[in-house]
């Protein structure tokens, strides 16, 4: 091979190398998204990216906090339960237009559709830890469990889900503000109710909207309102019989406000029902239509409920508490809606002490 051919081959190789080098230098490099590890309210350690673009919420309590943090437009899918919420769909009508992914409780989640939405994170109920692990394994998408009544709290209410979700969504400042704001409202009540001795506390019973013989076993919100829950149990909602209620003999009964739309009994119907006549609360006419959690709790409504319980039970101690004014203020601060509680009270005949 002569020198001329050798030079031509070398030149060709060098040209090819230059072309390959130019191609590689122009090829976009995939950016590595930074992550942070958090511990959710089911005690699970989860790695989440620091810049969340799209969210799927499979638990209404999470949805309500996400929206309060002004991140509602990032929600791309929700659980079926959200669609049936007659209260929160008034605050955030967009819920009605979002894809329905099914329920964690009941028929299960449509995993294929969930994956197709390409969310960066999934929020769900802290009482569904095993299912959360299953969804995360199937999708490869981080799943974070939250709850106002987290398992670790033993039935007591907590607003810790607000800063947790705020940290994940980069809304730490607003999350801290909202939690501090709501905590002060709770403290304004518990500073008084905590001083009531046990022997002077009223005994209370919670009647569910669909059936008054279904009750709630959580300590709170009755405990924060200074009332002993006669049905305290590890169960959230469970059935009892009228004989058990008569044996408990509560001093006061709080009825779920959605009884009018869920086919249950309101205060007047309970007081007129012969089988309830032996219950002290019925005899004394202390049966009230109040805000109680539906599909979990609304953070604001949970505190409104505490205020209603406290003032209905101890009117003298809370004579200066204006529940309607406080409720409207909290809904305004959380969701920028005016006179929301007043309108809700008129629609559902809510007791305003």
C-alpha positions as CSV (number, residue, x, y, z in Angstrom):
1,X,0.0,0.0,0.0
2,X,1.5,3.3,-1.0
3,X,1.8,6.4,1.2
4,X,-1.0,8.2,-0.7
5,X,-3.6,5.4,0.1
6,X,-2.5,5.3,3.7
7,X,-3.0,9.1,4.1
8,X,-6.4,8.8,2.5
9,X,-7.4,6.0,5.0
10,X,-6.1,8.0,8.0
11,X,-8.0,11.1,6.8
12,X,-11.2,9.1,6.5
13,X,-10.9,7.6,10.0
14,X,-10.2,11.1,11.4
15,X,-13.2,12.5,9.6
16,X,-15.4,9.7,10.9
17,X,-14.2,10.3,14.5
18,X,-15.0,14.0,14.2
19,X,-18.5,13.2,13.0
20,X,-19.1,10.8,15.8
21,X,-17.7,13.2,18.3
22,X,-19.9,16.0,17.1
23,X,-22.9,13.8,17.2
24,X,-22.2,12.7,20.8
25,X,-21.6,16.3,21.9
26,X,-25.0,17.4,20.4
27,X,-26.9,14.5,21.9
28,X,-29.0,15.7,24.8
29,X,-28.1,14.3,28.2
30,X,-30.9,13.1,30.4
31,X,-31.0,15.1,33.6
32,X,-31.0,13.2,36.8
33,X,-33.9,14.3,39.1
34,X,-32.8,14.9,42.6
35,X,-34.6,12.9,45.3
36,X,-35.3,13.1,49.0
37,X,-36.3,10.3,51.4
38,X,-39.3,10.9,53.6
39,X,-41.1,8.8,56.2
40,X,-44.8,8.8,55.6
41,X,-47.6,8.5,58.2
42,X,-47.7,4.7,57.8
43,X,-44.0,4.5,58.8
44,X,-42.9,3.8,55.3
45,X,-39.6,5.2,53.9
46,X,-40.2,6.6,50.4
47,X,-37.9,8.3,48.0
48,X,-39.6,11.2,46.2
49,X,-38.3,13.7,43.6
50,X,-38.0,17.2,44.7
51,X,-39.9,18.8,41.8
52,X,-43.4,17.3,41.5
53,X,-45.1,18.0,38.3
54,X,-48.1,15.6,38.3
55,X,-50.0,14.1,41.3
56,X,-52.5,11.3,41.7
57,X,-54.4,11.4,45.0
58,X,-56.2,8.2,46.1
59,X,-57.2,9.6,49.5
60,X,-59.5,12.6,49.9
61,X,-57.7,14.0,53.0
62,X,-54.6,14.3,50.9
63,X,-56.5,16.0,48.0
64,X,-57.9,18.6,50.4
65,X,-54.4,19.5,51.7
66,X,-52.9,19.6,48.2
67,X,-55.6,22.1,47.1
68,X,-55.1,24.2,50.3
69,X,-51.4,24.4,49.3
70,X,-52.4,25.8,45.9
71,X,-51.2,22.7,44.1
72,X,-54.6,21.4,42.9
73,X,-53.9,22.0,39.2
74,X,-51.2,19.4,39.4
75,X,-53.7,16.6,40.3
76,X,-54.2,14.4,37.3
77,X,-56.2,11.6,38.8
78,X,-58.3,10.8,41.9
79,X,-60.2,8.0,43.6
80,X,-63.9,7.3,43.1
81,X,-64.8,8.6,46.5
82,X,-63.8,12.2,45.6
83,X,-66.6,12.2,43.0
84,X,-69.3,11.6,45.7
85,X,-68.1,14.3,48.1
86,X,-71.0,16.9,48.0
87,X,-69.0,19.3,50.1
88,X,-65.5,19.5,48.6
89,X,-66.7,19.4,45.0
90,X,-68.2,22.8,45.8
91,X,-64.8,24.1,46.9
92,X,-62.9,22.6,43.9
93,X,-65.3,21.8,41.1
94,X,-62.4,20.5,38.9
95,X,-62.6,17.3,40.9
96,X,-65.6,16.3,38.8
97,X,-63.6,16.4,35.6
98,X,-60.5,14.4,36.8
99,X,-60.0,10.7,35.8
100,X,-61.7,8.3,38.2
101,X,-59.1,5.6,39.1
102,X,-61.3,3.5,41.4
103,X,-61.1,3.0,45.2
104,X,-58.4,1.7,47.5
105,X,-61.3,0.4,49.5
106,X,-63.6,-1.8,47.4
107,X,-63.0,-2.6,43.8
108,X,-59.4,-1.6,43.7
109,X,-57.4,0.9,41.6
110,X,-57.2,0.9,37.8
111,X,-53.4,0.5,37.8
112,X,-53.1,0.7,34.0
113,X,-54.9,4.0,33.7
114,X,-52.9,5.3,36.7
115,X,-49.6,4.5,35.0
116,X,-50.8,6.2,31.8
117,X,-51.2,9.5,33.7
118,X,-47.5,9.4,34.4
119,X,-47.7,11.0,37.9
120,X,-44.6,11.8,39.8
121,X,-46.2,10.8,43.1
122,X,-49.2,9.1,44.5
123,X,-50.9,9.9,47.8
124,X,-53.1,7.5,49.7
125,X,-54.5,6.5,53.1
126,X,-52.1,5.6,55.9
127,X,-54.6,2.9,57.0
128,X,-53.9,1.1,53.6
129,X,-50.2,0.5,54.1
130,X,-50.1,-2.9,52.4
131,X,-52.1,-1.7,49.4
132,X,-49.7,1.3,49.1
133,X,-46.8,-1.1,48.9
134,X,-48.6,-3.1,46.3
135,X,-49.4,0.0,44.1
136,X,-45.8,1.3,44.4
137,X,-44.4,-2.1,43.4
138,X,-46.8,-2.4,40.4
139,X,-46.3,1.1,39.1
140,X,-42.7,2.0,40.1
141,X,-44.1,5.4,41.3
142,X,-43.6,6.6,44.9
143,X,-46.6,6.2,47.1
144,X,-46.9,8.3,50.2
145,X,-49.5,7.5,53.0
146,X,-51.1,10.2,55.0
147,X,-54.1,10.6,57.3
148,X,-55.6,13.1,59.8
149,X,-56.1,10.1,62.2
150,X,-52.8,8.3,61.5
151,X,-52.3,4.8,63.0
152,X,-49.5,6.0,65.3
153,X,-51.8,8.5,67.0
154,X,-54.3,5.9,68.2
155,X,-57.4,7.6,67.1
156,X,-56.4,11.2,68.0
157,X,-56.3,13.8,65.3
158,X,-53.2,15.4,63.9
159,X,-52.5,18.0,61.3
160,X,-49.0,16.6,60.6
161,X,-50.0,15.6,57.1
162,X,-50.0,19.3,56.1
163,X,-46.3,19.9,56.6
164,X,-45.5,16.5,55.2
165,X,-47.3,17.1,52.0
166,X,-46.0,20.7,51.9
167,X,-42.4,19.4,52.1
168,X,-43.0,17.0,49.2
169,X,-44.6,19.6,47.0
170,X,-42.2,22.4,47.8
171,X,-44.8,24.4,49.7
172,X,-43.2,24.3,53.2
173,X,-43.9,28.0,54.0
174,X,-47.6,27.9,53.3
175,X,-47.9,24.5,54.9
176,X,-46.3,25.8,58.1
177,X,-48.6,28.8,58.1
178,X,-51.7,26.7,57.6
179,X,-50.8,24.2,60.3
180,X,-49.9,26.9,62.8
181,X,-53.1,28.8,62.0
182,X,-55.3,25.7,62.5
183,X,-53.4,24.5,65.5
184,X,-54.1,27.8,67.2
185,X,-57.8,27.3,66.6
186,X,-57.7,23.9,68.2
187,X,-55.6,25.1,71.1
188,X,-58.2,27.9,71.8
189,X,-60.7,25.1,72.5
190,X,-58.5,22.5,74.2
191,X,-57.0,25.0,76.6
192,X,-60.4,25.2,78.1
193,X,-61.7,21.6,77.7
194,X,-58.5,20.1,79.1
195,X,-59.3,21.7,82.4
196,X,-62.7,20.0,82.7
197,X,-62.3,17.1,85.1
198,X,-63.4,13.6,83.8
199,X,-66.2,13.4,86.3
200,X,-67.7,16.6,84.9
201,X,-67.3,15.7,81.2
202,X,-70.3,14.8,79.2
203,X,-70.6,11.4,77.5
204,X,-71.1,11.7,73.7
205,X,-72.2,9.4,70.9
206,X,-71.6,10.0,67.1
207,X,-74.4,8.9,64.8
208,X,-73.4,8.2,61.1
209,X,-75.4,9.8,58.3
210,X,-76.5,6.5,56.7
211,X,-77.6,4.8,60.0
212,X,-77.6,6.3,63.5
213,X,-76.7,2.8,64.8
214,X,-73.3,3.1,63.1
215,X,-70.9,5.0,65.3
216,X,-67.3,6.3,65.2
217,X,-64.7,4.8,67.6
218,X,-62.1,7.6,67.4
219,X,-61.3,9.6,70.5
220,X,-61.3,12.8,68.6
221,X,-62.9,15.1,67.8
222,X,-65.0,14.5,70.9
223,X,-62.0,14.4,73.2
224,X,-60.7,17.8,72.0
225,X,-64.2,19.1,72.5
226,X,-64.2,17.9,76.1
227,X,-66.5,15.0,75.6
228,X,-66.0,11.3,76.3
229,X,-66.8,9.0,73.3
230,X,-68.9,6.2,74.7
231,X,-68.2,4.2,71.6
232,X,-64.5,4.6,71.7
233,X,-63.0,1.7,69.8
234,X,-60.2,0.7,67.5
235,X,-62.8,0.7,64.7
236,X,-63.4,3.8,62.7
237,X,-67.1,3.2,61.8
238,X,-68.9,0.2,63.2
239,X,-72.4,-1.0,63.9
240,X,-74.1,-1.2,67.3
241,X,-77.6,-2.0,68.5
242,X,-80.0,0.3,70.3
243,X,-79.6,-1.8,73.6
244,X,-75.9,-0.9,73.6
245,X,-76.6,2.8,73.1
246,X,-79.1,2.7,75.9
247,X,-76.5,1.0,78.1
248,X,-74.0,3.7,77.2
249,X,-76.7,6.3,77.9
250,X,-74.8,9.3,76.3
251,X,-75.6,12.8,77.5
252,X,-75.3,14.3,74.0
253,X,-75.6,12.9,70.5
254,X,-73.9,14.4,67.4
255,X,-75.4,13.4,64.0
256,X,-73.5,13.5,60.7
257,X,-74.8,16.4,58.6
258,X,-75.2,14.3,55.4
259,X,-78.0,12.2,56.8
260,X,-80.4,14.1,54.5
261,X,-78.6,12.9,51.4
262,X,-77.5,9.4,52.6
263,X,-80.9,8.2,53.8
264,X,-80.2,8.2,57.5
265,X,-82.0,10.0,60.4
266,X,-81.6,13.6,61.5
267,X,-81.9,14.9,65.0
268,X,-85.7,15.3,64.9
269,X,-86.2,11.8,63.5
270,X,-84.0,10.3,66.2
271,X,-85.8,12.2,69.0
272,X,-89.1,11.1,67.6
273,X,-88.1,7.4,67.2
274,X,-89.6,5.3,70.1
275,X,-86.5,3.1,70.4
276,X,-84.3,6.1,71.2
277,X,-86.6,7.5,74.0
278,X,-84.7,5.9,76.8
279,X,-81.4,7.6,75.9
280,X,-80.6,10.5,78.2
281,X,-79.5,12.8,75.2
282,X,-82.9,12.2,73.6
283,X,-84.8,12.9,76.8
284,X,-82.9,16.1,77.3
285,X,-83.2,17.2,73.6
286,X,-79.4,17.2,73.2
287,X,-79.2,15.8,69.6
288,X,-77.3,18.0,67.1
289,X,-76.6,18.0,63.4
290,X,-72.9,18.8,63.1
291,X,-70.0,18.6,60.7
292,X,-68.4,15.1,60.9
293,X,-65.8,13.6,58.6
294,X,-66.9,12.2,55.3
295,X,-64.4,10.2,53.2
296,X,-61.8,11.1,55.9
297,X,-61.7,14.6,57.3
298,X,-61.6,18.1,55.9
299,X,-58.9,19.8,58.0
300,X,-61.2,22.8,58.5
301,X,-64.3,20.8,59.2
302,X,-62.5,18.8,61.8
303,X,-61.9,21.9,63.8
304,X,-65.4,23.3,63.2
305,X,-66.7,20.0,64.6
306,X,-64.5,20.4,67.7
307,X,-65.9,23.9,68.2
308,X,-69.5,22.7,67.7
309,X,-69.0,19.9,70.2
310,X,-67.4,22.2,72.8
311,X,-70.0,24.9,72.6
312,X,-73.0,22.5,72.5
313,X,-71.7,20.6,75.5
314,X,-70.4,23.6,77.6
315,X,-72.2,26.7,76.5
316,X,-71.1,28.8,79.5
317,X,-67.4,28.0,79.0
318,X,-67.7,28.9,75.3
319,X,-70.2,31.7,75.4
320,X,-67.8,34.0,73.5
321,X,-67.1,31.5,70.7
322,X,-68.8,32.4,67.4
323,X,-68.6,29.1,65.6
324,X,-70.1,30.4,62.3
325,X,-67.6,33.3,62.1
326,X,-64.6,31.0,63.0
327,X,-65.7,28.4,60.4
328,X,-66.1,30.9,57.6
329,X,-62.7,32.4,58.5
330,X,-61.0,29.0,58.3
331,X,-62.5,28.0,55.0
332,X,-61.5,31.4,53.6
333,X,-57.9,31.0,54.8
334,X,-57.6,27.4,53.5
335,X,-59.5,27.6,50.2
336,X,-60.2,31.3,49.5
337,X,-64.0,30.8,49.6
338,X,-66.3,33.4,51.1
339,X,-69.1,32.6,53.6
340,X,-68.7,28.9,52.8
341,X,-69.8,27.5,56.2
342,X,-72.8,29.8,56.3
343,X,-74.1,28.5,53.0
344,X,-73.3,24.9,54.0
345,X,-75.2,25.3,57.2
346,X,-78.2,26.6,55.4
347,X,-78.1,23.7,52.9
348,X,-77.7,20.9,55.4
349,X,-79.4,22.5,58.5
350,X,-76.2,22.4,60.4
351,X,-76.4,23.2,64.1
352,X,-74.8,26.6,64.8
353,X,-74.6,27.1,68.6
